[in-house]
Amino acid sequence: MPRSHADWLLAHIPTAELWLRPRDGHISVLSAVAVAMDWLLAIGGR
């Protein structure tokens, strides 16, 4: 998503976290899927 929209979401969702991955685009960010799944499992009880 565009950085400006990510910043807007971060400002309007109290529990939001922003993960910036320089040089990753819409497709290359898929390389972070394993890290994202670990994070989802870790916060699953919130």
Rosetta blueprint (number, residue, H / E / L):
1 M L
2 P L
3 R H
4 S H
5 H H
6 A H
7 D H
8 W H
9 L H
10 L H
11 A H
12 H H
13 I L
14 P L
15 T L
16 A L
17 E L
18 L L
19 W L
20 L L
21 R L
22 P L
23 R L
24 D L
25 G L
26 H L
27 I L
28 S H
29 V H
30 L H
31 S H
32 A H
33 V H
34 A H
35 V H
36 A H
37 M H
38 D H
39 W H
40 L H
41 L H
42 A H
43 I H
44 G L
45 G L
46 R L
